[in-house]
Amino acid sequence: MDFILENKWLFLIIAESIFWVSILTFLLLRYWFGLKRLSIAFFILFIVNDLWIAIMGLYDYMKTGKFSSYQTVIVVFIVYALTYGKSDFKRLDSFIQRKVAGWKGQPVPDVEGVKKLYGKAHAQHERKQFFKHLLVYVIAHIVFVLLFGLSDQISSPQDLTDVLSRWFSEKQPIFPSNNTTVNNISRIWSLILIIDGVVSLSYTFFPRQEKARDTSSLDRK
């Protein structure tokens, strides 16, 4: 891991290259070659790659003990993926699907683009997406505990605040299971979940407003 952190910017560029290659390969396999099952492997690679980027950011922070421009770039990537990234991916998916159908001389599918939501409708959609994320998170952690057992640190009576503090500060996390690798994944996932929750729920208090249409041209008619 030290070698990776010593060349962290190079590995970040490689990770971003894998991000785009996996997305484009997923779409081409799915729509050009019709290999939907095989395309899922590249979608999984896309998700694992994003998790890897987050892990590099966390380990860099743990090694340096300070928040740097490197972690800032990674946080921007994560926030983008959790917000505009989802809708941009849907737009790209529908664009590639229509283009490939046109290139192959097939009927162009009636695929609707991503409809922008505003106000309460957008806030409700964001909350729904976050709760789906939360449900997957909870189910995954139940599976982790069933497979590897609940952490001995949690089983013994002690201050929960101290356990959570040590979970984020120690290089080898001790929560929620007795498997260090799973705990590292859980720690990264938890941070991503928190960011997703803050961004998603912020629209409840600060709704997205639709831009006012320019009616000056209509007034002149």
Residue, then its C-alpha position, 0 to 999 in steps of 0.5 A: m500500500d505504501f508503494i501505491l500511496e507514493n505514486k497516488w496521483l498515477f494510480l488515481i489517473i489509472a483508476e479514472s481510466i478504468f472508470w471510463v473504460s468499464i462504463l464504455t465497455f459495459l454499454l458496448l457489450r450491452y447494446w452493440f454485442g447484446l451480451k447483457r450478462l457479460s456487461i454486468a461484470f464491467f458494471i461491477l468493475f465500475i463500482v469496485n473501482d469507485l470503492w478503490i478510489a475512496i480507499m486510496g483517499l482514506y489511507d492517504y489521510m491516515k498516513t499523512g494525518k491531514f486533509s490534502s488536495y488529493q483527498t479533495v479531488i477524491v471527495v469531489f469524484i464521490v460527490y459527483a458520482l452520488t449526485y449528477g453522476k447518476s443522471d449523467f449515466k442514464r443520459l449516456d445509457s439512453f444516448i448509446q442505446r439510440k446511437v447503436a440502434g441507428w448504426k446497426g440499422q435497427p429501429v431506434p428504441d423509444v428511450e426517454g431521457v432523464k426528466k429533471l425534477y424540481g421542488k418536492a418531487h425532486a426531494q422525494h426522489e432523492r430521499k427514495q434513492f438514499f433509502k434504497h442505498l441505506l437498505v442495501y447497506v444494512i442488509a450487507h452489514i447483516v450478512f457481514v456479521l452473519l459470515f464473520g461474527l460480531s466484533d468482539q469489541i462490540s460484544s464486550p460492554q464499553d463506550l460506543t463513542d469510543v468504539l466509533s472513534r477508534w473505528f475511524s482513527e485506527k489503521q485496522p478497524i475493529f467494527p462491525s465484524n471480526n474481519t479486517t478487510v470487511n471492516n475496511i470496506s464498511r468504513i469506506w462505505s459508511l463515509i460514502l453513505i453519510i455523504d450520500g445522505v447529506v446531499s440527498l436530504s439537503y434537497t428536502f430543506f433546499p429544494r431544487q428550483e426550476k429556472a424561470r423561463d424567459t418570457s420576454s420573447l412571448d410578450r413581444k408576440 
